[in-house]
Amino acid sequence: MALQQAQVTVVVIGYDDAAHVADAVRSALAQGPSVREVIAVDDCSSDGSVALLEGMAAEESRLKVIRRPTNSGGCGTPRNDGLNAATSPYVMFLDSDDVLPPGAVDALLEAAARHYAPVAAGLCLRKELPSGRETPWQPELYTSRALVAHPDRRVSLVRDTLCVNKLYRTDFLRDHGISFPEGRFPYEDFVFTARVLAAAPSVALTPEPVYIWHVRRSATRLSISLDRANIANWRARTDADQLSYDILLGAGEKRLAQATRARFLDHSLRMYARELHLRSEEYRREWWTVTRAYLASFDEGDFASAPAPGRVVARVILASEEPCDLDRLKEFAARPARLNPPYARADDGTPVWSAELPQVELDHLLVRPVHVLPAAVDAELRPRVLGTRLRLRLHEMYGRMAQTGPEAVETEFVERDNGRVGFSGTAPLTADPGADTWSAEFPLDLAALGRGTWDLKLRLRFKDGTHREITAHAVAGAGLLSRCALPSLRHAVLLVQPYATHSGALAVRLAPGLSGVTDVVRRRLQRFFR
């Protein structure tokens, strides 16, 4: 099929999002003649969104507006409304607070048309606002152009649960009765994606960016993916995950169904485990109960198919009726994983999670290559007017560190918003007398880093030429993670805040100059009054 003959319907859904929906619609219309129509489905907004959309439609014949008479409570119903109204050979979906980058539709159309594939998928970029930092979503899937003849030939397709970075042949969806769950159903993408894969389409992949997913962490109304503080969110996620598994298993796609289990262990479980320390005791207890009940439905093959960190976190949860070892779990669930001491052994010498939970075996650590081991490095940052020092200490792990021979550590401080490297250095790792640790130390000029949030990144180098990229555990106590103001020849004053991230890694916020101090005070007051 010639590319110029392929036409697309872009379904834009929104609810009370007048601030952003026009930008979403314009980004769809700007895709050019390949877009036959843009269908904007308003889910009974009360903020003027409909008048705004109808005003745009009066000037653009390709824009059609559907207003739902009642709010559906979710994203599935308005997407279904748009899909039912679509008149084009292909359809794709766009949320009101996101945008399509230039050329997105043509890139997907070209991929679909080349192989006559019912589904084409491209790279989604998560864009943090207001900083503008972009992170690719599931980039491993989109390294090159490819055709997956059947989803079970690339089971990692189940990891991309988004519906919005894909183009679907309209008759494929209709012939197979594929739609979104109706009403309020958080994580409706999980279920829709499972229904698509269960229909066994060929999938054309393109490395081109085709969707910009805006992440607004300071928004008054958080998106479903960010609003994780309520236990109902976790229940909804596990329900959607279970339904996805059932759909694929019911379609005879056992490998894909098992891959959804691995996805849950490696992504969802690790992400929520990293945040447990932020929640109330009541939340943690309920989360633990819900999670244990869900994990009890997994079989040994489900656990074996998942990467080790998620598998071990699950084993700990199943082994204990009450929440336990949350700080250690948080760091083991990090990316990359860190296994902090103590390093216990069972009576027969087998490495285990702890003396209290000897049934959680860690024998895989004895055979895993050192470059994937969850190495533990403690980091102490001691800000001083003169001579700020960064001290690092690498822990032994069941003899594997000494076996490989720690040699040096490469250190970088990377600015979070733009990825700029503000400091880099290498220092030898020296064995500490009478301890199973190795240490290194760096002098650090904090004033030279400048304003921003800086993440510490490490690369451990071993004598056999291998290396391990890791983050470092932020050591607390004795004022190590306390805010301080340092006199500075360069900035007059430098406000320094070393802190532990959600996963326990060391980072530091810097606000140079009197204006920087004023900005910090202003932001704290804003948070207080909110």
C-alpha positions as CSV (number, residue, x, y, z in Angstrom):
1,M,0.0,0.0,0.0
2,A,1.4,3.4,-1.0
3,L,2.1,5.6,2.0
4,Q,0.2,8.6,0.6
5,Q,-3.0,6.4,0.4
6,A,-2.8,5.4,4.1
7,Q,-4.9,7.7,6.3
8,V,-5.0,8.0,10.0
9,T,-7.5,8.9,12.7
10,V,-5.9,10.4,15.8
11,V,-8.2,10.0,18.9
12,V,-7.5,12.7,21.5
13,I,-9.1,12.2,24.9
14,G,-9.3,14.8,27.7
15,Y,-11.1,15.8,30.9
16,D,-10.9,19.2,32.5
17,D,-7.6,19.9,30.7
18,A,-8.2,23.1,28.8
19,A,-4.6,24.2,29.6
20,H,-3.1,21.5,27.4
21,V,-5.7,19.9,25.1
22,A,-5.3,22.5,22.4
23,D,-1.5,21.7,22.1
24,A,-2.3,18.0,21.8
25,V,-4.8,18.6,19.0
26,R,-2.5,20.9,17.2
27,S,0.4,18.4,17.4
28,A,-1.9,15.8,15.7
29,L,-3.2,18.2,13.0
30,A,0.4,19.3,12.3
31,Q,1.3,15.7,11.2
32,G,0.1,16.7,7.8
33,P,-2.0,15.1,5.1
34,S,-1.5,11.6,6.4
35,V,-4.0,12.5,9.2
36,R,-7.5,12.3,7.8
37,E,-9.2,13.3,11.0
38,V,-8.6,14.2,14.6
39,I,-11.4,13.1,16.9
40,A,-11.3,15.0,20.2
41,V,-13.4,13.1,22.9
42,D,-14.2,15.3,25.9
43,D,-15.2,13.3,28.9
44,C,-17.8,15.8,30.2
45,S,-15.4,18.6,31.2
46,S,-16.5,21.7,33.1
47,D,-13.5,23.9,32.6
48,G,-14.2,25.3,29.1
49,S,-12.4,22.5,27.2
50,V,-15.4,21.8,24.9
51,A,-15.8,25.5,23.8
52,L,-12.1,25.6,23.1
53,L,-12.2,22.5,21.0
54,E,-15.3,23.5,19.1
55,G,-13.7,26.9,18.4
56,M,-10.8,25.0,16.9
57,A,-13.1,22.7,14.9
58,A,-14.8,25.7,13.4
59,E,-11.5,26.6,11.7
60,E,-10.2,23.1,11.0
61,S,-12.4,20.7,9.0
62,R,-10.4,17.7,10.0
63,L,-11.2,18.2,13.7
64,K,-14.3,16.5,15.1
65,V,-15.4,17.0,18.7
66,I,-17.4,14.4,20.7
67,R,-18.7,15.5,24.1
68,R,-19.7,12.7,26.5
69,P,-22.9,13.6,28.4
70,T,-21.5,12.0,31.6
71,N,-18.0,11.5,32.9
72,S,-16.8,8.0,32.5
73,G,-14.3,8.1,35.3
74,G,-11.5,6.7,33.2
75,C,-9.6,6.7,29.9
76,G,-11.0,3.6,28.3
77,T,-14.6,4.7,27.5
78,P,-13.6,8.0,25.7
79,R,-11.0,6.1,23.7
80,N,-13.6,3.5,22.7
81,D,-15.9,6.4,21.7
82,G,-13.2,7.7,19.4
83,L,-12.4,4.3,18.0
84,N,-16.0,3.7,17.2
85,A,-16.3,7.0,15.4
86,A,-13.0,6.6,13.4
87,T,-13.4,6.4,9.6
88,S,-9.7,5.9,8.6
89,P,-7.8,2.7,7.8
90,Y,-5.5,3.4,10.8
91,V,-6.1,4.8,14.3
92,M,-3.8,6.0,17.1
93,F,-4.4,7.5,20.5
94,L,-3.2,10.7,22.2
95,D,-3.8,12.0,25.7
96,S,-4.7,15.7,26.2
97,D,-1.6,16.5,28.2
98,D,0.9,14.9,25.7
99,V,1.9,15.7,22.2
100,L,3.0,13.9,19.0
101,P,6.4,15.0,17.7
102,P,6.8,16.1,14.1
103,G,6.8,13.2,11.7
104,A,5.4,10.7,14.2
105,V,2.4,9.6,12.1
106,D,4.5,9.2,8.9
107,A,7.1,7.2,10.7
108,L,4.5,4.7,12.0
109,L,2.6,4.6,8.7
110,E,5.8,3.9,6.8
111,A,6.7,1.0,9.2
112,A,3.1,-0.4,9.0
113,A,2.8,0.0,5.2
114,R,6.2,-1.6,4.4
115,H,5.2,-4.9,6.1
116,Y,1.4,-4.5,5.9
117,A,1.5,-5.0,9.7
118,P,-1.7,-4.5,11.8
119,V,0.4,-2.8,14.5
120,A,3.3,-0.4,14.3
121,A,5.1,0.9,17.3
122,G,7.8,3.5,17.9
123,L,9.8,5.1,20.6
124,C,8.0,7.1,23.4
125,L,10.0,9.8,25.2
126,R,9.0,10.6,28.8
127,K,9.6,14.4,29.2
128,E,9.8,15.8,32.7
129,L,8.3,19.2,33.0
130,P,9.3,21.9,33.6
131,S,12.9,20.7,33.3
132,G,12.5,19.2,29.8
133,R,14.6,16.1,30.6
134,E,13.8,13.3,28.3
135,T,14.0,9.6,29.1
136,P,13.2,6.9,26.5
137,W,10.5,4.4,27.4
138,Q,11.5,0.7,26.9
139,P,14.3,1.8,24.5
140,E,15.6,-1.8,24.1
141,L,12.6,-2.5,21.9
142,Y,13.2,0.4,19.6
143,T,16.9,0.2,18.7
144,S,16.3,-0.4,14.9
145,R,13.6,-1.1,12.4
146,A,12.2,-4.6,12.6
147,L,9.2,-6.8,12.0
148,V,8.1,-9.2,14.7
149,A,6.1,-11.8,12.8
150,H,4.4,-13.0,16.0
151,P,4.5,-11.4,19.4
152,D,5.8,-14.6,21.1
153,R,9.0,-14.2,19.0
154,R,9.8,-11.1,21.1
155,V,8.1,-11.6,24.4
156,S,9.6,-8.3,25.7
157,L,6.7,-6.6,23.7
158,V,4.6,-7.1,26.8
159,R,6.9,-4.6,28.7
160,D,5.6,-1.8,26.5
161,T,2.2,-1.4,28.0
162,L,1.5,1.9,26.4
163,C,-1.2,2.2,23.7
164,V,-0.3,5.7,22.6
165,N,3.1,5.1,20.9
166,K,1.4,2.7,18.4
167,L,-0.6,2.8,15.2
168,Y,-3.3,0.2,14.7
169,R,-5.1,-0.9,11.6
170,T,-8.7,-0.1,12.4
171,D,-10.3,-3.2,10.9
172,F,-7.8,-5.4,12.9
173,L,-9.1,-3.9,16.1
174,R,-12.8,-4.2,15.1
175,D,-12.5,-7.7,13.6
176,H,-11.0,-9.0,16.8
177,G,-13.3,-7.0,19.1
178,I,-10.4,-5.3,20.7
179,S,-11.3,-2.3,22.9
180,F,-10.4,-0.7,26.3
181,P,-12.1,-1.6,29.6
182,E,-15.1,0.7,30.2
183,G,-15.6,3.1,33.1
184,R,-13.1,3.7,35.8
185,F,-10.4,1.2,35.2
186,P,-6.9,2.4,36.0
187,Y,-4.1,0.9,33.9
188,E,-6.5,0.2,31.0
189,D,-3.4,0.2,28.7
190,F,-2.3,-3.1,30.3
191,V,-5.5,-4.8,29.3
192,F,-5.8,-3.2,25.8
193,T,-2.2,-4.2,25.1
194,A,-2.8,-7.8,26.2
195,R,-5.9,-8.0,24.0
196,V,-3.8,-6.7,21.0
197,L,-1.0,-9.2,21.6
198,A,-3.5,-12.1,22.2
199,A,-4.7,-11.5,18.6
200,A,-1.2,-12.4,17.4
201,P,-0.6,-9.6,15.0
202,S,2.7,-8.9,13.3
203,V,4.3,-5.8,14.8
204,A,6.5,-3.3,12.9
205,L,9.0,-1.5,15.1
206,T,10.6,1.9,14.3
207,P,13.3,3.7,16.4
208,E,11.8,7.1,15.5
209,P,10.3,9.1,18.4
210,V,6.5,9.0,17.9
211,Y,5.1,10.1,21.2
212,I,6.1,12.7,23.9
213,W,4.7,11.7,27.3
214,H,4.7,14.7,29.6
215,V,5.4,14.0,33.2
216,R,4.2,16.8,35.5
217,R,5.1,15.7,39.1
218,S,3.9,19.0,40.6
219,A,0.5,19.0,38.9
220,T,-2.5,19.6,41.1
221,R,-4.1,16.4,39.7
222,L,-1.5,13.7,39.2
223,S,-1.7,11.2,36.4
224,I,-2.6,7.6,37.3
225,S,1.0,6.5,36.8
226,L,2.2,9.1,39.3
227,D,-0.6,9.0,41.9
228,R,0.7,5.9,43.7
229,A,0.2,7.1,47.4
230,N,-3.2,5.4,47.7
231,I,-3.4,1.6,48.1
232,A,-6.3,1.6,45.6
233,N,-3.7,2.4,42.9
234,W,-1.7,-0.7,43.8
235,R,-4.9,-2.9,43.9
236,A,-5.8,-1.5,40.4
237,R,-2.4,-2.3,39.1
238,T,-2.4,-5.9,40.3
239,D,-5.9,-6.4,39.0
240,A,-4.9,-5.1,35.5
241,D,-1.8,-7.2,35.6
242,Q,-3.8,-10.3,36.5
243,L,-6.4,-9.7,33.8
244,S,-3.6,-9.2,31.2
245,Y,-2.1,-12.6,32.3
246,D,-5.5,-14.3,32.0
247,I,-6.2,-12.8,28.5
248,L,-2.9,-14.0,27.1
249,L,-3.1,-17.4,28.8
250,G,-6.7,-17.8,27.6
251,A,-5.5,-17.1,24.0
252,G,-2.9,-19.9,24.3
253,E,0.0,-17.4,24.5
254,K,1.7,-19.0,27.5
255,R,5.1,-17.4,26.9
256,L,3.6,-14.0,26.7
257,A,1.5,-14.6,29.8
258,Q,4.6,-15.6,31.7
259,A,6.4,-12.5,30.4
260,T,3.7,-10.4,32.1
261,R,4.6,-12.0,35.4
262,A,8.3,-11.2,34.8
263,R,7.2,-7.6,33.9
264,F,5.4,-7.3,37.2
265,L,8.3,-8.6,39.3
266,D,10.9,-6.5,37.5
267,H,9.0,-3.3,37.0
268,S,5.9,-2.8,39.1
269,L,7.0,-4.7,42.3
270,R,10.5,-3.0,42.3
271,M,9.0,0.5,41.7
272,Y,6.5,0.3,44.5
273,A,8.9,-1.4,46.9
274,R,11.3,1.5,46.5
275,E,8.6,3.9,47.7
276,L,7.3,1.9,50.8
277,H,9.3,4.0,53.2
278,L,7.4,7.1,52.0
279,R,4.0,5.5,53.0
280,S,2.2,5.2,56.3
281,E,2.4,2.1,58.4
282,E,-1.2,1.3,57.5
283,Y,-0.5,1.5,53.8
284,R,2.6,-0.7,54.1
285,R,0.7,-3.4,56.0
286,E,-2.1,-3.4,53.4
287,W,0.3,-3.3,50.5
288,W,2.2,-6.2,52.0
289,T,-1.0,-8.3,52.4
290,V,-2.2,-7.5,48.8
291,T,1.2,-8.3,47.3
292,R,1.6,-11.6,49.2
293,A,-1.8,-12.7,48.0
294,Y,-1.0,-11.8,44.4
295,L,2.4,-13.4,44.4
296,A,0.9,-16.6,45.9
297,S,-0.7,-17.2,42.4
298,F,2.7,-17.3,40.7
299,D,4.4,-20.6,39.9
300,E,8.1,-21.4,40.0
301,G,8.4,-20.8,36.2
302,D,7.0,-17.2,36.7
303,F,9.7,-16.4,39.3
304,A,12.5,-18.1,37.3
305,S,11.7,-16.0,34.2
306,A,12.2,-12.7,36.0
307,P,15.5,-10.9,36.7
308,A,17.0,-11.6,40.1
309,P,16.2,-8.3,41.9
310,G,12.4,-8.6,41.4
311,R,12.5,-12.3,42.1
312,V,14.3,-11.8,45.4
313,V,12.0,-9.0,46.5
314,A,9.1,-11.2,45.9
315,R,10.6,-14.1,47.9
316,V,11.2,-11.8,50.9
317,I,7.6,-10.7,50.8
318,L,6.3,-14.2,50.6
319,A,8.6,-15.4,53.4
320,S,7.4,-12.8,55.9
321,E,3.8,-12.2,57.0
322,E,4.7,-8.7,58.2
323,P,6.5,-5.9,56.4
324,C,10.3,-6.3,57.1
325,D,13.7,-5.1,55.9
326,L,12.1,-2.2,54.1
327,D,15.3,-0.1,53.9
328,R,17.3,-3.0,52.5
329,L,14.5,-4.0,50.1
330,K,14.3,-0.4,48.9
331,E,18.0,-0.5,47.8
332,F,17.8,-4.0,46.4
333,A,14.8,-2.8,44.3
334,A,16.9,0.1,42.9
335,R,18.2,0.3,39.4
336,P,20.9,-0.9,39.5
337,A,20.2,-3.1,42.5
338,R,22.3,-2.7,45.7
339,L,22.5,-5.5,48.3
340,N,23.6,-3.8,51.5
341,P,25.1,-5.9,54.4
342,P,24.8,-8.0,56.4
343,Y,25.6,-11.0,54.2
344,A,24.1,-14.0,56.0
345,R,24.6,-17.7,55.3
346,A,22.5,-20.7,56.1
347,D,23.9,-23.5,58.2
348,D,25.1,-25.3,55.1
349,G,26.9,-22.1,53.9
350,T,24.4,-21.1,51.3
351,P,24.0,-17.3,51.0
352,V,20.6,-16.1,52.3
353,W,18.8,-12.9,52.6
354,S,19.1,-12.8,56.4
355,A,19.3,-15.0,59.5
356,E,15.6,-14.3,60.1
357,L,14.6,-15.4,56.5
358,P,17.0,-18.2,55.6
359,Q,14.5,-19.6,53.2
360,V,15.2,-16.7,50.8
361,E,18.4,-18.1,49.2
362,L,20.9,-16.0,47.3
363,D,23.0,-18.7,45.9
364,H,22.7,-17.1,42.4
365,L,25.2,-14.5,43.7
366,L,27.9,-17.1,43.7
367,V,27.7,-17.8,40.0
368,R,26.5,-14.5,38.5
369,P,29.1,-12.4,36.6
370,V,30.5,-9.6,38.7
371,H,29.3,-6.9,36.2
372,V,25.7,-7.7,37.2
373,L,26.2,-8.3,40.9
374,P,24.3,-6.0,43.3
375,A,27.5,-4.5,44.6
376,A,27.1,-2.3,47.7
377,V,29.0,1.0,48.0
378,D,28.5,3.4,50.9
379,A,29.0,7.1,50.1
380,E,29.7,9.9,52.6
381,L,29.7,13.5,51.4
382,R,31.1,15.9,53.9
383,P,30.6,19.5,52.7
384,R,33.3,21.9,54.1
385,V,34.3,25.5,53.4
386,L,37.7,24.1,52.5
387,G,38.3,20.5,51.5
388,T,34.9,18.9,50.8
389,R,35.5,15.1,50.6
390,L,33.6,12.3,49.0
391,R,34.3,9.0,50.7
392,L,33.3,5.6,49.2
393,R,33.4,2.2,50.7
394,L,32.8,-1.0,48.7
395,H,31.6,-4.1,50.7
396,E,32.6,-7.7,50.2
397,M,29.8,-10.0,49.0
398,Y,30.2,-13.6,49.7
399,G,33.8,-13.5,48.5
400,R,33.0,-12.3,45.0
401,M,34.6,-8.9,45.3
402,A,37.9,-10.3,46.5
403,Q,37.7,-13.0,43.9
404,T,37.5,-10.5,41.1
405,G,39.9,-7.9,42.7
406,P,38.6,-4.4,43.1
407,E,41.1,-2.0,41.5
408,A,39.6,1.5,41.1
409,V,36.3,3.5,41.0
410,E,35.3,6.0,38.4
411,T,33.1,8.7,39.8
412,E,30.7,11.2,38.2
413,F,28.2,13.8,39.4
414,V,25.6,14.1,36.7
415,E,23.1,17.0,36.7
416,R,19.6,15.4,36.8
417,D,17.7,17.7,34.4
418,N,20.2,17.9,31.5
419,G,22.6,15.0,32.0
420,R,25.6,17.3,32.2
421,V,28.7,15.8,33.9
422,G,29.9,18.4,36.5
423,F,32.6,16.3,38.1
424,S,34.5,13.1,37.1
425,G,37.4,11.4,38.6
426,T,39.1,8.0,39.2
427,A,40.7,6.8,42.4
428,P,42.2,3.4,43.5
429,L,40.2,1.2,45.8
430,T,42.3,0.3,48.8
431,A,41.6,-2.7,51.1
432,D,40.7,-1.5,54.6
433,P,42.8,-3.2,57.3
434,G,40.8,-5.8,59.3
435,A,37.6,-5.3,57.3
436,D,36.0,-6.8,54.2
437,T,35.8,-3.4,52.5
438,W,37.7,-1.3,50.0
439,S,37.8,2.5,50.2
440,A,38.4,5.5,47.9
441,E,38.3,9.2,48.5
442,F,37.8,12.2,46.3
443,P,38.3,16.0,46.9
444,L,35.3,17.8,45.5
445,D,34.7,21.4,44.6
446,L,31.0,21.8,45.1
447,A,31.0,25.5,44.0
448,A,32.3,24.3,40.6
449,L,29.2,22.1,40.1
450,G,26.8,25.0,40.3
451,R,23.0,25.1,40.7
452,G,21.0,21.9,40.3
453,T,20.4,18.4,41.6
454,W,23.4,16.1,41.1
455,D,23.3,12.3,41.1
456,L,26.3,10.3,42.0
457,K,27.2,7.6,39.4
458,L,30.0,5.0,39.9
459,R,31.9,2.5,37.8
460,L,33.8,-0.2,39.7
461,R,36.8,-1.5,37.9
462,F,38.3,-4.9,38.6
463,K,41.7,-6.4,37.9
464,D,40.4,-8.9,35.3
465,G,39.2,-5.9,33.2
466,T,35.5,-6.2,34.0
467,H,33.5,-3.4,35.5
468,R,30.2,-2.7,37.3
469,E,28.1,0.4,37.0
470,I,26.4,1.2,40.2
471,T,24.9,4.0,42.4
472,A,26.0,4.4,46.0
473,H,24.1,4.1,49.3
474,A,23.8,7.5,51.0
475,V,25.2,7.1,54.5
476,A,23.1,9.0,57.2
477,G,24.1,10.0,60.7
478,A,26.4,12.6,62.2
479,G,25.0,15.4,60.1
480,L,25.9,13.7,56.8
481,L,22.5,14.4,55.2
482,S,21.9,17.8,56.7
483,R,21.5,21.1,54.8
484,C,24.3,23.6,55.3
485,A,25.3,27.0,53.9
486,L,28.9,27.4,52.9
487,P,30.8,30.7,52.3
488,S,32.0,30.8,48.7
489,L,34.4,33.0,46.9
490,R,32.6,32.3,43.6
491,H,29.0,32.6,44.8
492,A,29.2,34.4,48.2
493,V,27.1,31.6,49.7
494,L,26.4,28.0,48.6
495,L,23.4,26.1,50.0
496,V,24.2,22.4,50.0
497,Q,21.7,19.6,50.7
498,P,23.1,16.0,50.4
499,Y,20.2,13.6,50.5
500,A,19.1,10.0,49.8
501,T,16.8,9.5,46.8
502,H,13.7,7.3,47.0
503,S,16.0,4.3,46.3
504,G,18.5,5.3,48.9
505,A,21.2,6.6,46.5
506,L,23.3,9.6,47.3
507,A,22.4,12.9,45.5
508,V,23.1,16.6,46.3
509,R,21.1,19.7,45.7
510,L,23.1,23.0,45.2
511,A,21.7,26.5,45.3
512,P,24.5,29.0,44.7
513,G,24.3,32.7,45.6
514,L,21.8,34.7,47.6
515,S,19.2,34.3,44.8
516,G,19.6,30.5,45.1
517,V,18.9,30.6,48.8
518,T,15.9,32.8,48.2
519,D,14.6,30.3,45.6
520,V,14.9,27.4,48.1
521,V,13.0,29.3,50.8
522,R,10.3,30.3,48.3
523,R,9.8,26.6,47.2
524,R,9.6,25.4,50.8
525,L,7.0,28.0,51.6
526,Q,5.0,27.0,48.5
527,R,5.1,23.4,49.6
528,F,4.0,24.4,53.1
529,F,1.0,26.4,52.0
530,R,-0.1,23.7,49.5
